[in-house]
Amino acid sequence: MTARALDGIVVLDLSQVYNGPYCTLLMAQLGAEIVKIEPFRGEPVRWRVVGEQQTAAFGLLNGNKESLRLDLKDPRGKELFLRLVARADVVVENFAPGTLQRLGLGYEVLAEANEKIVLASGRGYGAQTPQAGQRAMDLTIQAVSGVMGSTGYPDQPPMKAGAALADFFGGTHLFGGIMAALYQRTATGRGQHVEVAMQDAVIPSLTSNIAGYLDSGGTLPERTGNRHGGLAVAPYNVYPAADGWVAILCMTNGHWQSLCGLMDREDLAADPSFATPAARVAQIDKLDDFVAGWAGGRPRDDMVANLQHAGVPCAPVLTLSDVMSGPMVGPDSMIRPVKDADGQVSYVFGSPLHLTGSKPVPSTTAPALGEHSDSVLTRTLGLTGAELATLRAENVI
């Protein structure tokens, strides 16, 4: 028995921005050894926006990793990388399509160095799509997948989701693909190339919207604001309280009956014209007016407590300030404060994966650029101090 699910797994992380780094963060939190291989200026998110000061975004996604600075365009850098591949289990990358091939580091080359290697590639678009060779970012995937087209209000322009859904859905699916490849390797003894397109990963999240389109024969509005994406549930909205906003939805007739009881509207509970989900959706505007009128004069937190006690699905609408000052921040929470050697506090993400048989990994700060170059190359490849000094002087590491 290992202490953690991925103890002994070595990952060479070439990935950048959000998609790949989140995938490798999940692996690090299960015990994998992550060597983040960066170009000489570091990956783009390190210095984005705030100049020479490392960004909070980089810190959040790169705790529990080692940083190796390496020039893959230099033949000696490429040779060092392939020597590392020979001792690794996984390589993760989300470069623009064709980049690894141009570097002479495609899957065939990696597999020649190590037949057990799993190459995991985060892509924007699926290999069979017209956009397969195009560069992609979260915004462009939201645009082309239907996410933007289904976000916002019918009488307003399309809007992106506030969260970077495509990046993180893609990264999560890439993690799943790697786990499957590692499991299959136990039977075959060989690695393989895993590819996950962000566009593919985000499409299933549109289930309600696509179902509404299909069920209505394409007649439903594509953008429904805060209402249900397929207009199949009502009430389902964000309603104003006296001091904030509350999300309330009634998935079942029982939820609706309980809400009517809280609103002191037994007449609505007994009205056959509101007795079924379809009937309530047919009068969605009237229903929203009833709920909004009731909610508007009540303190948010009291209303949420009463709704939850009655079993009605609901939640207060929290700001980022609320989240950052609430229970999601803490040493064992999803946003974890950590101190570096100088006592400076930064934040890293915790893991949403909880395995009873895998001991949690204590969170550490994201590494400085190239912080572990010497230790990784000495530990893994046995390079001497003189060899490291030469490589550094000649800008290979």
NORZIGI-V746156 format. One record per pair of residues at least 24 apart in sequence whose C-alpha atoms are under 8 Angstrom apart, sorted by the first residue. I is the first residue (numbers start at 0). J is the second residue. If there is no record, write none. Layout:
# NORZIGI-V746156
i;j
I;J
I;J
This chain:
# NORZIGI-V746156
i;j
1;357
2;356
2;357
2;358
3;29
3;30
3;356
3;357
3;358
3;359
4;29
4;30
4;356
4;357
5;29
5;30
5;31
6;30
6;31
6;32
7;31
7;32
8;32
8;87
8;88
8;89
9;33
9;34
9;86
9;87
9;88
9;89
10;34
10;87
10;88
10;89
10;90
10;91
11;35
11;36
11;83
11;84
11;87
11;89
11;90
11;91
12;36
12;90
12;91
12;92
13;37
13;90
13;91
13;92
13;93
14;91
14;92
14;93
14;94
15;42
15;43
15;44
15;92
15;93
15;94
16;42
16;43
16;44
16;57
17;60
17;166
17;167
17;170
18;93
18;121
18;166
18;167
18;169
18;170
19;91
19;92
19;93
19;121
19;170
19;173
20;60
20;61
20;170
21;60
21;61
21;167
21;170
21;171
22;170
22;171
22;173
22;174
23;91
23;174
24;60
24;61
24;62
24;63
24;64
25;174
25;350
25;352
26;174
27;63
27;64
27;360
28;63
28;349
28;350
28;359
28;360
29;357
29;358
29;359
29;360
30;360
32;64
33;63
33;64
33;65
34;64
34;65
34;66
34;67
34;375
35;64
35;65
35;66
35;67
36;66
36;67
36;68
36;69
37;66
37;67
37;68
37;69
37;70
37;368
37;369
38;68
38;69
38;70
38;71
39;68
39;69
39;70
39;396
41;68
41;368
55;345
55;346
57;365
58;345
58;346
58;347
58;364
58;365
59;334
59;346
59;347
59;348
59;365
60;347
60;348
60;365
61;347
61;364
61;365
61;366
62;347
62;348
62;362
62;363
62;364
62;365
62;366
63;362
63;363
63;364
63;365
63;366
64;365
64;366
65;366
65;370
65;371
66;366
66;367
66;368
66;369
66;370
66;371
66;372
67;368
67;369
67;370
67;371
67;372
67;375
67;396
68;368
68;369
68;372
68;396
69;395
69;396
70;394
70;395
70;396
71;102
72;102
73;395
75;395
76;395
76;396
81;109
81;112
82;112
82;380
83;379
83;380
84;109
84;112
84;113
84;116
85;112
85;113
85;116
86;113
86;379
87;116
88;115
88;116
88;117
89;116
89;117
89;118
89;119
89;177
90;116
90;117
90;118
90;119
91;118
91;119
91;120
91;121
92;118
92;119
92;120
92;121
93;120
93;121
93;122
94;120
94;121
94;122
95;122
95;133
95;134
95;135
96;122
96;131
96;132
96;133
96;134
97;132
106;192
110;190
114;189
114;190
115;184
115;188
115;189
115;190
115;191
116;189
116;190
116;191
117;177
117;180
117;181
117;190
117;191
117;192
117;193
118;190
118;191
118;192
118;193
119;173
119;176
119;177
119;192
119;193
119;194
120;173
120;192
120;193
120;194
120;195
121;169
121;170
121;173
121;194
121;195
121;196
121;197
122;194
122;195
122;196
122;197
123;196
123;197
123;198
124;196
124;197
124;198
124;199
125;195
125;196
125;198
125;199
136;166
137;163
137;164
137;165
137;166
138;163
140;165
140;197
140;198
141;165
141;198
143;198
144;198
144;201
144;202
145;202
145;205
146;205
148;221
148;222
149;208
149;221
149;222
149;223
149;228
150;221
150;222
150;223
150;224
151;222
151;223
151;224
151;225
152;222
152;223
152;224
153;220
153;221
153;222
153;223
153;224
157;222
164;201
165;197
165;198
165;200
165;201
166;197
168;197
168;200
168;201
169;195
169;196
169;197
169;198
169;200
169;201
172;200
230;280
231;276
231;277
231;280
232;276
232;277
232;279
232;280
233;276
233;279
233;280
233;283
233;286
234;279
234;280
234;283
234;286
234;287
234;290
236;287
238;290
238;291
238;294
238;295
239;291
239;294
239;295
240;294
240;295
240;296
240;297
240;298
240;299
241;294
241;295
241;296
241;297
241;298
241;299
242;297
242;298
242;299
243;298
243;299
243;315
243;316
244;299
244;315
244;316
245;299
245;303
245;313
245;314
245;315
245;316
246;313
246;314
246;315
246;316
247;311
247;312
247;313
247;314
248;311
248;312
248;313
249;311
249;312
250;276
251;276
252;276
254;310
254;311
254;312
255;311
257;309
257;310
257;311
258;306
258;309
258;311
261;305
261;306
262;290
262;293
335;362
337;362
337;363
337;364
338;363
338;364
339;364
369;396
372;396
